[in-house]
Structure formats: C-alpha cells, structure tokens
Amino acid sequence: MPKLALIAIGGNSITDAKNGILVKFEVLKTTIHYIVNVMEMRYEIILTHGNGPQVGLILARSDMTREFFPPVSVDFATAYTQSEIGYALQIAFENELKRRRIKKNVATLITKVVVDRNDPAFKNPTKPIGTFYTEEDMEEARKSSGWIMKEDAGRGYRRVIPSPMPKEILGLSTIKILVEKGIIVIASGGGGIPVIEEDGRYKGVEGVIDKDYSSSLLARGVSADVFLISTATPKVYLNFGKKNEKAIDCMNIDEAEKWLKEGHFKEGSMAPKIRAAISFTRDTGKATIITCPTDIESAICGNAGTRIVKR
C-alpha cells in the first residue's frame, strides 16, 4: 500500500513578485520534479501551497484601479489564486508525469476552511496585505474604504486584515476519495478560503488563514504518513542570520516550544511552520519535516532537512 505525503510549498517559491509575475513556471517545474520523485517512492501526494505574494499583487492592482472597477474582496482574491496557482501546478505535474510516461491524474480543488466568527483575530487584525501607502495616502484610503491601516516595518502603511485559525477543512471527504483513487490532489491553497457558518449557511469573510496551520489540519484529517513543509532554507536554524546560527537536524516538540518562546523563530516566517509541525506531531506521533524544495526527496529519505518528532 502506498503511503500518503502532504507537502506544503510557500507562495514565495512560485512567484516573481518584483517583476509582477504571479506564477513562475520554471521554479514550479523544479519543485514538482522532486515531488514526483517522492511519488515514485510509492507515496500518494496531497499538495498545498501559499499565496501571499499572489494575493498581494491582486489586491494591489485592485487598489490602484478602484476608481474604475469594483474592489476585489480578500476571500475572492484567495479563490482566484487557488485556481490560478492550481492550474500552474497541475500543468507542471502533468508535464513531468508525461515526460516520465506515468499515467496518473491530477485534481485541483477550490477549498473552503471554516473559522470561528469569534476568533480574536477579527478584533485584532495583524496581517498586512496589498499596496504600501504614504501617511497622507493612507489617511485617504482609510476614510474612503474603512480599512484598518498600520505601519509596516518602516516601509509605509498597509491594510491589515484578520488571520483566524482554521477549524474545519470543507470537502475533506472528497479529498480522501480522490487520494484513494490514486489521484494527486492540490488543495487548501493559500490556507483555504475562510468562511463562517451563519444560520446554517457558509459565508466568506475578509481574512487570510496561515497555510501552514491549515496544511497541518488537513494532514491530520487525511491521516498523512508524512507532513513536509517546504520553505526557503534547507533546515531550521537557531539564531538564524547571525554569526552563531546553528542548523537543527532534529528537535522534539518540547525543544520546539522552548525555542519558540525564546524567539528563535520569526512570526510570519518560521514560527507558524514550527507551530504547525508541533500540532501535527503531537496529535499523530508522526514526524514533521521542514526543508527546501530541492531537498524534499532527500529529507523524506532521512538525509536532509529538519525533523520535528514527539520525543
């Protein structure tokens, strides 16, 4: 019986945001090559992806054209990126499979994720998105749109939106059926489209879900044998970027929590990945792997990356 690997790749690894390119096919081609290598080790694959740069560019374009066109809401922007990036990933998979003469289907699912309407994040939005504004333009944008705006690392002012925690992956049974039929599944893009349940119906909300948290939830929901988070670095580091930085080959969840509290892992970068790993490993007893795209195959074989284990 094949095992099941859920692999989460970052939005920054599939874009050229500086040049306004939402999806860079050459980067995807390399990443998918290594993922198909894993598949040939008798793994079924579920692939999730980030969408931060892509959503940012969509909303920036919406901001700049708001005098002429209706604004794009964040939930719709996430839906757009799920289909756009999903299409690109699907093409990359199909081309690689065809090159290797492997007959296997690939499916992309638009994925909604339930969040709690009472999540504290809705009262304290912190996730910066979209265009940078000067202080003068920021005041005008705030008055005309009602957005909450905050300064972003001295680079200007940006809109901030809630980032609630995921509670339930909708369509989980569909994902399981597809996996059982041997289909490669691309799902929960950008953390999923956040929805709340209201009067027995689902309703999209303005917010973004961290893709690592929703990927961890999905990995638990499908009983994945491997949960791998792909990022920019080959391993997790203590004192990252400093002279005394140290690569970690393996850590248990107690060490991970300790180093989180000590501030070794930055918010918006490695910290959510470590929390997602802790949640998966604590609940399942299985290791989480964090590594870069080119080391995905080696890391699953135990020869690269950082492993987060229960004990």
N, C-alpha and C positions, 0 to 999 in steps of 0.2 A: 504493500500500500504506500503510495506517495505521501510524504509529509506536506504540511502547509506552512508556507512562509509569508508573513505580511511584511512588506518592505515600504517604508515611508521615505520619500525623497523631498527635498526642500524646493520651494519656489525659486530661490536664488540660483539653483543649479540648472535651471531650464530656461533662463531668460538672459537678455542683454538689455537691461533697463536703461543704461546710459545712452544707448542708441535708439531707445523706444521700441525695441524688438521684444514682443511678449513671449515668444517661444523660439528658442534657438535649436534647430533640428540636429545640428552636428553634436551638440552637447548631449541631447537626448539619445542619439544613436550610440554613443559610447556607454552611457548608463544602462541602456536596455541590453547591450551586448553582454554585460556582466550579469544582469538579472536572468537572461536566458541561459547563461552558463549554470546558474543556480537551478533553474528549471530542469536542466539536463542531468542534475544530480538527484532526480526523482523528487522534486518539490512542485506542488501546485503553488500558484502565485496570486496574491492579492496585492495590488499596488495602490498606495495613497500618495498624495502629493500636496505640497504647499502652493500658495497662490498670492503671497504678499505683494511681490513686485507687479504682478499682472493686475490685481485688483487696484493697486495704487495708480497704475497708468490709466486704467479705465476711468477711475474716479477723477483723476487729474484732467483728463480730456472732457469729462462731463462738467467739471468746474469751469473750464475755460470756454465752454460753449453754452453755458447755462442761460445766456441772453437769447439764444436762438432755438435751443432744444430742451425738452423736459429733462430734469436731472435723473440720473441712474441711481436707484437705491442700492444699498450695500448688499442686501440679500440677492437682488437680481445680478449685481456685479459678480458675486460668488458663483451664481448659476452659469453666467456667461463663461467664466474661467473654467468651470468644471467641464463644460462641453468643448471649449477651445483646447485646453491642455489635454483633456481626454482624447480628443481627436488626434492630436500630435503624438501622444504616447501610443495610441492604437496603431497608427501608421508605422511608427518606429518598431513596435513589436512585430507587426505583420511582415514588414520588410526583412527583419532579422530572421524570423521563422522561415520565410520563403527562401532566404539565402541558404539556410541550413536544411532545407527540404523537410521541415517539420510541419505536419498538419495539426494545427491547434487554433481554436477560435479565441478571440479577444472581445470583451464587452466593457463598455464604459457606462456607469450608472450615475445619473443625477441623484445625489444623496442628500437627504434632509436629516438634520440631527435635532432632537428635542432638547431644549434648555429650560431651566426653571425661570418663570417670569419674575420670581422674587430673588433671583441671583443678585448678590450685592454689586456685581459688575454694572448692572443697569443704573445704579445710583452713583457709581464712581467710574465713568468711562476713562480708560487709560491708553487704549490702542490708537496710535497715530496713523492716519491714512491720508492719501491724496496729496494735494498741492501744498508747497510751502508759501506762506504769506508774510509780507511785511506787517509791522504792527498796525499801520494805517489801513492796509487792505484787509487785515484780519478783523478789525472792528466793523468794517463794511460788510464782510461776509457773514459775521456773526449776527448782525442786525437783519440782514436780508434772508438768511436761511434758518436762523435759530440754532445753529451748530454750537457745540461746546468746543472751544479752541484753547490750545495750550502751547507754550513754547517747547520746541523740540531740539534739545541739545545745542542751543545757541545758533541753530541754522535758520531760525524763523519760526513762524507759528503754523500749526497744522490742526485740522479737525481731529478730535479724538472720539472714539466710539467704544461701546462695551465689548468685553471679551468674556462671555459667560462660559461656564464649564459644561461640557456635553453630558447629557443624562441617558439618552437612548438613541441608537442608530436606527432610523426607519429604513425598512427594506432589508433587514438583516437576513430574513428567511430567503429572500431572493438571491442574495449574495451566496448563501450556503448552497442553494440548489445549483447555481452556476459552477461553483467550485467542485461540487460532487460530480458534475458532468465534464470536468476537466477543462473548463474554460478559464482563461486568465481574466481576472476581474480588476478593473480600475474603478475605485470608489472613494467616497468621502473626500473628494478634492477640496483643498483649502479649509479642511476641518469640517466640511459639510455646511449646508445652508441652515442657519439657525432658525428654528421655529418654536413657537409656544403652542400649548393646547388651550383653546378658549371656547367654552360652550360646546365641547365635543368636536371641535374642528381645529385644524392646524392653521397657524398664521405666521408668515415670515416676519422677522424682526430685524431692526438695524443693529448689526453686531457682527463680529467675526469670532470663530472658535479656533483656538490653537490646534493646528493639525496634528501635533504630537499627542495631545490629550485625546482627541477623537480617534486617532490611529490606535492608541493603546486600548481604548474602549472597544473598538472593532476587533482588535486582535484577541481580546478576551472573549468577545461574543462569538467568534468563529472557532475558538479553541485552537489558535495558531500554535504550531510547534516552535516556530521561530518568529520573534519580533525584532526587526532590524530597522534602525533609524539611520538614514544616510545624511551626512552633513558635510561641511567644507573641510574638516580636519580628519586625518586617519584614525585618531584616537581622542579620548577625553583627556584633558590636561588639568593639573593643578597649577596655580599661578600662571595661567595662560598669558602668553605675550611678554612675560618677564624673563629676566636672566636665569632665574631659578625654576623655570617651568619644568614640569615633570609629567611625562606620558604615563597613563594608567592602563595596564593590561587587563586588570580585573578588579572589581570592587563589589563588596556585598552591600545590601540595602542599608545597613546601619552606617557604613562608611559613607555611602552616597548622601544620606540625610545629614550626617555630620558636616561633610564638605559643602553641602548646600547652605547650611546655617552659617558656615564660616565665610561665605561669599565667594567661593572659588568659581561658581558658575553664574554667568550673567543672565539677568532677566531678558527675555526677548531673543535669547541665543541658546546657550547650553542648558540653562536652568529648567525650562519646560521639558526638554528632552530627558533630563535626569528624573524629573517627577513622573513623566510618562513611563519611563523604564521601571521605576520603583513600583508604580501601581500594577503594571503587568506582572512583574516578577513576584511581588508579594502575593498576588491573587492566584497565580498559576504555579509558582515554584519553578518556572522555566526562565532561562537566561534571556536578557535583552542585549542586543549588540548595537553599538554605535560606531560608525566608521564612515569613510568617504566612498563615493561611487566606485572608484577603480579597485577598492579593496573589498567590495561586497562578497565576492566569491570566496576569497581567502579567509575573510572574517567568519563566514558560516562554517568553513572547514576548521576554524580554531587557530588560524595562523596570522590573524591581523585584527585590528580594531580593539575596542574596549568591551568587556563583558560585565554586565551587572547581574549578580547572582543573589540568591536568597540568603545563603550563609557562606 
